[in-house]
Amino acid sequence: MDKSGKVEKLVVYGRNECHLCQQMIMGLQQRKTQIAFDFEVIDIDNDPILTARYNDKIPILIALPDQIEICHHFLNLQALDDYLVKIR
């Protein structure tokens, strides 16, 4: 939850058979051992709108509900940390 009371949610949009997606997910799981946050993984191939929107950018880490892009293709730990500090 951020300072305004909005619930923040991190989402990784990706594909099941994507090695970059798996690397980002593993990196996020490792970071969770140091900083408390939650994230969800959504397979864009199950939604044509998400496929059209993110097809060339996966994996992409987005903060909802504001659709803030934290990083894409590779996990940027500095961008993630900056975002998490900003909302706390």
N, C-alpha and C positions, 0 to 999 in steps of 0.2 A: 504494500500500500504506500502511495506517495504522500507528500505533505498535504495535499488537497483532499485526501481521503479516497482517491480513485484507486482501484485495484489494478496493479501493474501485472502483466503477464508476458513472459518471454516465450516466443515460438520460433522453432526452427522449421522452415519450409524446405523440404527436400524430396528425395526419392529413396525407395528401399535399396536399390542396387547402385548407390552412388558412393564411391569411396571418399570423396570430399565431405559428403554429408556425415558419414560414419566418423571421420576425423573430427569434425566440428562437435558432434554429439559426445564423443569421448573426451574432448577438451573441456566441454561444459561440465561433464560429470566430474572430471578431475578438479575443476575450479570450484564446484559446489562443496568440496571438502575443505576449502579455505574461506569461502564467502557464502553465506546463506542466500539462496535464491532458488526458484523453481522454473522449469521450462517444460514445454510440450513439443513433441515432434509431429508434424503433419506432412503426410505424403501428398504432394501436389497432383500426382497422377489420378487421385480420386476425385478431383474437382477441376472441371475445364476452365473455370475462371481463374483459379490459382495457377494452373498450368500456363495460361496465357500471360498472367501477370509476372510470374517468377521463373519461367522456364530457363532463361539464360543466366540467372543470378544465383541459382541454388549452389550450395546451401546458403540460405539467408536467415539471419537472426533479426527478428522484429520484436519490438515492444508494443504490445497492445494495451489499451485500445487506440492509442494515438498513431499507430502505424509508423513508429520511429525505427528506421533501419539502423541497427548497431553495426553490423558488418555483413559481408557476403563473400562467398567462395572459400575463405579461410577465417578461422576464429581469430579475432583481434582482441586479445586480452585487455589491452589498454583501453580500447573503446568500450568493452564490457564493463570494466572497472569504473571508468568515467561515468557511464550511464548509471550504474548501481549507486555510486556515491551521490550523484545528482538527485536521485529520487528518495534518498533516505534522509 
